Amino acid sequence: MPATPLHHTMPAHDAALRDADLAALVQAGRLHTAFEGIMARYESKVFHLCMAMLRDSHAAEDVAQESFLRIWRALGSYRSESASLSTWIYAITRNRCLTELSRRQSAKPFFETGDATDEHPAAAESPADTRALAVLRALVERLPAPWRTSLTLYYFEERSVEEVASMLGIPQGTVKTHLHRARIALHQRLEERGLAHADLWL
């Protein structure tokens, strides 16, 4: 069955096969058992997606819980022919994260200015590698959101390109583009700060 335009980030049959057992439980009406399986398989992944998008552990925990609540409420209406289970779960999670980001943006600037690491990365006595890592993390925070989220999931959460694409609902080629552009931007900015061997961090 051809995939819809929103669900072409990875081969549909691969994602469907991966969660065929859970989809079968949903189809059989065994929703409690299916949800327990979803929690076991996706709890960590959903939280990491929330962390990558929200950059706040407390908010990520809250939004992850809200996402699973919505997943539970909507589980009976899930149809495997419309999207793979993972795509459906990540779409719900992304929507909750975007709602939280919109709420947060209306209350305060999206980019916090309290962290002065970018301009004053470390005390003079700090080791060079600690200073470089501190600067790198600060610079990651200042990347455009799509680049930052892809890079965070790929490097810090050690997700594959395929999984990052699935989690973010974008093509794998777009993930690769985000990673490429993020690496170039970070490399340039690290070198501007006089850090030797900046490529070791990228």
N, C-alpha and C positions, 0 to 999 in steps of 0.2 A: 504494500500500500504506500503510495507516495507521501512523503512528509510535507507538512504545511510549511509556508515560508518562515514561521517563527521557530521551527524545530529542525533546522538543518545544520546545527553546530557539530554534530557527530552522526555517524551512521545509525539510523533509527533502529535497525535490527540489533546492533551491538548493545545499545542502551536497554532495549526491550528484553533481550536475553538475560542481561545482567540482573534484572529484577523480575524475571518471569514468575518466580515463586510467590513474590509479594502481590503481583498483579493478579495471579490466579486466586489468591486468598480474597482479594477485594471482589473479584468477579463472583466468587462463591458466597459472598455475603458474610465472610468471617472477618469482619472489620476490626474487632479487638485484637485478634491474632495478627492481622496484617499491620495494624498500627504498632504493635509491640516490635514487629520485625523492622518497620521503618525507623523507629526510635533507635534500635540497636545498630542499624546500618548507616543511618544518616545524622544522628545526633551530633557527632563531632564535625561532620562536614558542614552542616547547617550553621553551627556556631562559628566555624572558621570563615565561612562566607560573610556572616554578620560582622565579624571582627575586621575582615578586609575592607568592608564597605563603610563601617561606622567608626572604626579606630578607637573604640572605647569598650572595655571588657564588660562593664556593668550594663551598658546599653545593648551590647551584643547578646548577653545572657537574656535580657528582657525580651528583645525582639525575636530571639531564637525560640523562646517559650511561646510567644504570641504566634509565631509561624507554625509551630507544631499544633497549637490549639486550632488554628484555621485549617491545617491539614486534616486533623481529626474530624472537624465539623464537615469538611467537604469530601471526605474520603469516599463516602457512598456514591458520590456523583462522578468520581474519577472514571475515565474511559481510556483504556490503553490504546485504542485506535486514534485518539486525538494527539497524544504525546506520550513519550516514555515516562515512567514513574519519576525518575530522577529529574527530568526536565520540568515536570509538573511541580515537584517539591521545591526545586530551586527558583522557579518562577514565583511561587507564593512567598518564598523567603526574600527574594529581591524586591518584590512589591512592598513588603513590610519594611525593609531597610530604606527604600526610597521614601516611604511615608515618614519614617523617623527623621531622615535627613531633611526633608521638607519642613517638618515641624521645628527641627533644630535651627535651620537656616533662618526661619522667621523670627527666632528668638535671639540669635546672636550670629556674628560672622562665622562662616564655615571654617575658615582657617584661623586657628588660634594664634595669638601673638605672644603668649606668655613664655613659650619655649625659646630661649635665646641661644640654643645650641648652634644654630646656623651661623650666628655671628661670633659667639664665644663658645666654641665647641668643647673646651675642657680646660681645667687648670693647667698651669705650666708644668707641673710635675707629673701629669698623667702620661702613661706610655703612648707612643705614637699610634699603635694599633687601636688602642681604646679610643683615642681621639678620632681616628679615621672612621671607626664604626659609629661613633656618636654623630659625626657629621653626616655620614651616609644615611642613617636613619632619619635625621632631620630633613635631609634633602628629599628622601622618599616621600615624606609627609607633604612636601610642597609640589610634587608632580601633579599634572592633571589627573583628575579622579580615575578615568579609565586606565591610564598607564599604571598608576599607583596600585589599583586593585589587582590588575593582572600580575604585576610584579610581586606583590605581597603574597598572592596565592601560589605563584610558581616557585619563588625562591624561599620565602620565609615559611610557607606552609607545605612546600615540597609537593605541590600538585602537578600532574602532567598537563601539557598543553590541552589535551583532549578534555580533561576534567575541568580545567579552568574555563574552557569554552562552554562546557555544559553548565557550569555553575553560574556563569555570567550571561548565558543566553546569546552568545555571539559566535561567529565562525572561528575555527581554529586559526585561519589565516590572519584574522583581526587580532587575536591574542598574540601571535608572533610579531605582528607589526607594533603592537603596544609595547611588548618586551624590548624590541629592537630600539624603538624611539626612547624608551625609558633608560636603557643602558647608555645610549649616546648622551642623553641629557645629564645623567649622573656622572658619567666619565668626564665630561667637560667641566662640570661644576666642582668636582673633586680636584681636578687639575688646577682650576682657578684659585683654589685654596692652598695650593702648594703641597698637596699630599703626594708623596712619592709612590710610584707603582699603584696608581689608582685602579689599574685594570685588574689587580688581584682581588678587588672587592666585587667585581662585576663578571 
